[in-house]
Amino acid sequence: MDTDWTPSACTLPTAELPLRRAEFDQLFADYLRGADRVDPHTLDLLLAADSRATATDLTARENECCSFFTFTFTEAPDDRIRLRIHVPPAYVAVLDGLSERLPR
């Protein structure tokens, strides 16, 4: 996938971008149970309960290089976890790019 949606505000070294994308792809492949684009700035992901450690670690590292993300974890029905991802208006294209990586 192209990296044109990666903003200049991201401080992750360019060489590490494919690895980080692969980590998100793996999170989605292993644990994603549902997704809802709430609005242009917000994406809700429903994850399997056993994803918490992986998802928490990944989102914490993502916040280190892309501090514009807001990641919020809440409990969801059926022992699942809801991960809400929110971005400011200037970064909607980044959330679009992340959304495009979700399995169809």
Contacts in CASP RR format, 6 or more apart in sequence:
PFRMAT RR
TARGET T0000
AUTHOR 0000-0000-0000
METHOD contacts of the structure
MODEL  1
MDTDWTPSACTLPTAELPLRRAEFDQLFADYLRGADRVDPHTLDLLLAAD
SRATATDLTARENECCSFFTFTFTEAPDDRIRLRIHVPPAYVAVLDGLSE
RLPR
1 21 0 8 1.000
1 100 0 8 1.000
1 101 0 8 1.000
3 17 0 8 1.000
5 93 0 8 1.000
5 94 0 8 1.000
5 96 0 8 1.000
5 97 0 8 1.000
6 17 0 8 1.000
6 94 0 8 1.000
7 66 0 8 1.000
7 68 0 8 1.000
7 91 0 8 1.000
7 93 0 8 1.000
7 94 0 8 1.000
9 66 0 8 1.000
9 67 0 8 1.000
9 68 0 8 1.000
9 91 0 8 1.000
10 17 0 8 1.000
10 65 0 8 1.000
10 66 0 8 1.000
11 64 0 8 1.000
11 65 0 8 1.000
11 66 0 8 1.000
12 20 0 8 1.000
12 65 0 8 1.000
12 66 0 8 1.000
20 61 0 8 1.000
20 62 0 8 1.000
21 101 0 8 1.000
23 58 0 8 1.000
24 58 0 8 1.000
24 98 0 8 1.000
24 101 0 8 1.000
25 101 0 8 1.000
27 47 0 8 1.000
27 51 0 8 1.000
27 54 0 8 1.000
27 55 0 8 1.000
27 58 0 8 1.000
28 45 0 8 1.000
28 101 0 8 1.000
28 102 0 8 1.000
28 103 0 8 1.000
29 103 0 8 1.000
30 48 0 8 1.000
30 51 0 8 1.000
30 54 0 8 1.000
31 47 0 8 1.000
31 48 0 8 1.000
31 50 0 8 1.000
31 51 0 8 1.000
31 54 0 8 1.000
31 55 0 8 1.000
32 45 0 8 1.000
32 46 0 8 1.000
32 47 0 8 1.000
32 102 0 8 1.000
32 103 0 8 1.000
33 46 0 8 1.000
33 47 0 8 1.000
33 48 0 8 1.000
33 80 0 8 1.000
34 45 0 8 1.000
34 46 0 8 1.000
35 43 0 8 1.000
35 44 0 8 1.000
35 45 0 8 1.000
35 46 0 8 1.000
35 99 0 8 1.000
35 102 0 8 1.000
36 43 0 8 1.000
36 44 0 8 1.000
36 46 0 8 1.000
37 43 0 8 1.000
37 44 0 8 1.000
37 99 0 8 1.000
38 44 0 8 1.000
38 84 0 8 1.000
40 89 0 8 1.000
40 92 0 8 1.000
40 95 0 8 1.000
41 86 0 8 1.000
41 87 0 8 1.000
41 88 0 8 1.000
41 89 0 8 1.000
41 92 0 8 1.000
41 95 0 8 1.000
42 84 0 8 1.000
42 85 0 8 1.000
42 86 0 8 1.000
42 95 0 8 1.000
43 84 0 8 1.000
43 85 0 8 1.000
43 86 0 8 1.000
43 95 0 8 1.000
43 98 0 8 1.000
43 99 0 8 1.000
44 82 0 8 1.000
44 83 0 8 1.000
44 84 0 8 1.000
44 85 0 8 1.000
45 82 0 8 1.000
45 83 0 8 1.000
45 84 0 8 1.000
45 85 0 8 1.000
46 76 0 8 1.000
46 80 0 8 1.000
46 81 0 8 1.000
46 82 0 8 1.000
47 55 0 8 1.000
47 80 0 8 1.000
47 81 0 8 1.000
47 82 0 8 1.000
47 83 0 8 1.000
48 80 0 8 1.000
48 81 0 8 1.000
49 79 0 8 1.000
49 80 0 8 1.000
49 81 0 8 1.000
51 81 0 8 1.000
52 73 0 8 1.000
52 81 0 8 1.000
55 73 0 8 1.000
55 81 0 8 1.000
55 83 0 8 1.000
56 73 0 8 1.000
59 69 0 8 1.000
59 71 0 8 1.000
59 83 0 8 1.000
62 69 0 8 1.000
62 71 0 8 1.000
63 69 0 8 1.000
63 71 0 8 1.000
66 94 0 8 1.000
68 87 0 8 1.000
68 88 0 8 1.000
68 90 0 8 1.000
68 91 0 8 1.000
68 94 0 8 1.000
69 85 0 8 1.000
69 86 0 8 1.000
69 87 0 8 1.000
69 91 0 8 1.000
70 84 0 8 1.000
70 85 0 8 1.000
70 86 0 8 1.000
70 87 0 8 1.000
71 83 0 8 1.000
71 84 0 8 1.000
71 85 0 8 1.000
72 83 0 8 1.000
72 84 0 8 1.000
72 86 0 8 1.000
73 81 0 8 1.000
73 82 0 8 1.000
73 83 0 8 1.000
73 84 0 8 1.000
74 81 0 8 1.000
74 82 0 8 1.000
74 84 0 8 1.000
75 81 0 8 1.000
75 82 0 8 1.000
76 82 0 8 1.000
85 95 0 8 1.000
85 98 0 8 1.000
87 94 0 8 1.000
87 95 0 8 1.000
END
